Amino acid sequence: MNEPNRPLWQIILAAAVLFGFFVLLTFIRTSKTDTTPEPTPTPAESPIAEEPAHTPAPTPTESTAETTTPEEPAETTAPEENGELFSKDYIGSGYKTIYNTYLKATSNTLEYGLTANGDGYYIVNDTEDAVEILQYDRESANGSCGLYVYERCEKDAYGGWSRQEAQILNIYAYRYWEDIAVASGKTGWGDAPSREYSELTGE
């Protein structure tokens, strides 16, 4: 008696199942859309400012200001070849001042020479039996003067001479910046000098 209604019932049930499935599918898709996080936008890259190249500070150069104290030349220089009798350095100036002050009046010659070691000297007198020479020796103890030895050297039978047998006639001091010369009166290395010489040289 219920057989004719069975197909309709089945159709309704099938329609209900399909509708429920459709609703469930729609719900699932909606849930996925809501829960999926939006992608984080990539920040725009900002240009990196380059640091300026490091420039090293210039190294200060040392001052090379000249001192006012005159420096003694290492060795005597030869007189210039332009007619000058004495070189124009401090040692040459000492020769000139000592010669003009103490020796010129009795000098019979003025010749420049060099020792075997290259040290300069002047022959201020030349006779048959001896020569008299003036030679720079060293700087004074206080550093303000040049010291010069005046010596007599006897000649041998052949006219040769050597300083090994020289006799000291005097020792002079020449103060560089005052251009003055003073005689010590010494005729030997161990002799006491004059007071003026001692005050000038500190010896």
C-alpha positions in Angstrom: 0.0 0.0 0.0 3.1 2.4 0.5 5.0 1.3 -2.6 3.8 4.1 -4.9 5.3 6.8 -2.4 8.8 5.3 -2.2 10.4 7.0 -5.3 9.3 10.4 -4.1 10.7 9.8 -0.7 14.0 8.8 -2.1 14.1 11.8 -4.4 13.4 14.1 -1.4 16.1 12.4 0.7 18.6 12.6 -2.1 17.8 16.3 -2.6 18.3 16.9 1.1 21.6 15.1 1.1 22.9 17.1 -1.9 21.7 20.4 -0.3 23.4 19.6 2.9 26.6 18.7 1.1 26.5 21.9 -0.9 26.0 23.9 2.3 28.9 22.1 4.0 31.2 22.8 1.0 30.2 26.4 1.0 31.0 26.7 4.7 34.4 25.1 4.3 35.4 27.4 1.5 34.2 30.5 3.4 36.2 29.4 6.5 39.4 28.9 4.4 39.0 32.4 2.9 38.6 34.0 6.3 41.5 32.2 8.1 44.1 32.4 5.4 46.5 35.3 6.5 47.1 37.9 4.0 50.6 37.9 2.7 52.8 40.5 4.4 53.7 43.2 2.0 57.4 43.3 1.3 58.7 46.7 2.4 60.2 48.7 -0.3 64.0 48.6 -0.2 65.4 51.9 0.9 68.8 52.9 -0.6 71.7 52.5 1.8 73.7 55.6 2.1 77.3 55.0 1.5 79.7 56.2 4.1 82.2 58.7 2.8 85.7 57.3 2.3 87.9 57.9 5.4 90.6 60.4 4.6 93.5 60.1 7.0 94.5 63.3 8.6 97.7 64.8 7.2 100.7 64.2 9.3 102.3 67.4 10.5 105.8 67.9 9.3 108.5 68.6 11.7 109.8 72.1 11.9 113.2 72.6 10.4 113.8 76.1 11.8 117.5 76.9 11.8 119.2 77.6 15.1 120.9 80.9 15.6 124.0 79.3 17.1 126.6 78.9 14.3 127.6 75.3 13.7 131.2 74.4 13.3 132.1 72.8 10.0 133.4 69.2 10.2 136.7 70.2 8.6 138.5 73.1 7.1 137.4 74.0 3.6 139.8 75.2 1.0 139.8 78.9 0.0 137.7 79.7 -3.0 139.3 80.0 -6.4 138.1 83.5 -7.0 141.0 85.4 -5.4 139.9 84.9 -1.8 142.7 84.0 0.6 140.3 82.5 3.2 137.2 80.4 2.9 133.9 82.1 4.0 132.9 79.5 6.6 133.4 80.0 10.3 136.8 78.2 10.4 138.0 80.3 7.4 136.8 83.5 9.2 138.9 82.5 12.2 142.0 82.1 10.1 141.4 85.5 8.5 140.8 87.3 11.8 143.8 85.7 13.6 146.1 86.3 10.7 145.1 90.0 10.3 145.2 90.6 14.1 148.4 88.8 15.1 150.5 87.5 12.2 150.1 89.6 9.1 152.7 92.2 10.2 155.5 89.6 10.4 154.3 87.2 7.7 156.4 86.7 4.5 153.9 84.3 2.8 150.4 83.0 3.0 150.0 79.5 1.5 147.1 77.1 2.0 148.0 73.4 2.4 146.5 70.0 3.4 147.9 67.3 5.7 147.8 63.6 4.8 144.5 63.4 6.7 143.0 66.2 4.7 143.1 68.8 7.4 143.8 72.4 6.2 146.5 74.8 7.4 148.2 78.0 6.4 152.0 78.6 6.1 152.4 82.2 7.2 156.3 82.2 7.2 158.7 80.2 5.1 162.5 80.5 5.5 165.5 78.4 4.7 165.5 76.6 8.1 161.8 76.5 9.2 158.1 77.1 8.4 155.5 78.7 10.6 152.0 77.4 10.2 148.6 78.2 11.6 146.1 75.3 11.9 142.6 74.9 13.2 142.6 72.4 16.1 139.2 72.1 17.7 136.2 73.8 19.2 136.5 75.3 22.7 135.0 73.7 25.8 132.1 76.1 25.9 131.4 75.7 22.2 131.7 79.4 21.4 135.2 79.5 19.9 137.4 77.8 17.4 141.0 77.1 18.7 144.0 77.5 16.4 147.6 76.5 16.9 150.5 78.5 15.7 153.6 76.4 15.3 157.2 76.4 14.0 158.4 73.4 12.2 162.2 73.0 11.5 163.3 71.9 8.1 165.6 69.0 7.4 168.7 69.1 5.1 166.4 68.6 2.1 164.0 71.3 2.9 161.3 69.0 4.2 159.5 69.5 7.5 157.1 67.6 9.8 154.7 68.6 12.6 155.9 65.8 14.7 158.8 68.0 16.0 156.7 71.2 15.9 157.2 73.9 18.5 154.1 75.7 19.7 154.5 79.5 19.4 150.9 80.4 20.5 147.3 79.2 20.6 144.5 81.5 19.6 140.8 81.5 20.2 138.3 82.9 17.7 134.7 83.6 18.8 132.4 82.9 16.0 129.6 85.4 16.3 131.7 88.3 17.6 134.5 88.0 15.0 137.2 88.5 17.6 140.5 86.7 18.2 142.4 86.3 21.5 145.9 84.9 22.1 146.4 82.5 25.0 150.2 83.1 25.3 150.6 79.3 25.6 153.8 77.6 24.2 152.8 74.2 25.4 149.6 72.2 25.7 149.8 72.2 29.5 150.6 75.9 30.0 148.1 78.2 31.7 146.4 80.5 29.3 145.8 84.2 29.6 142.7 85.4 31.6 141.0 86.8 28.5 141.5 83.5 26.6 140.2 81.5 29.5 137.1 83.7 29.9 136.4 83.5 26.1 136.8 79.7 25.8 135.8 78.4 29.2 139.2 76.6 29.5 
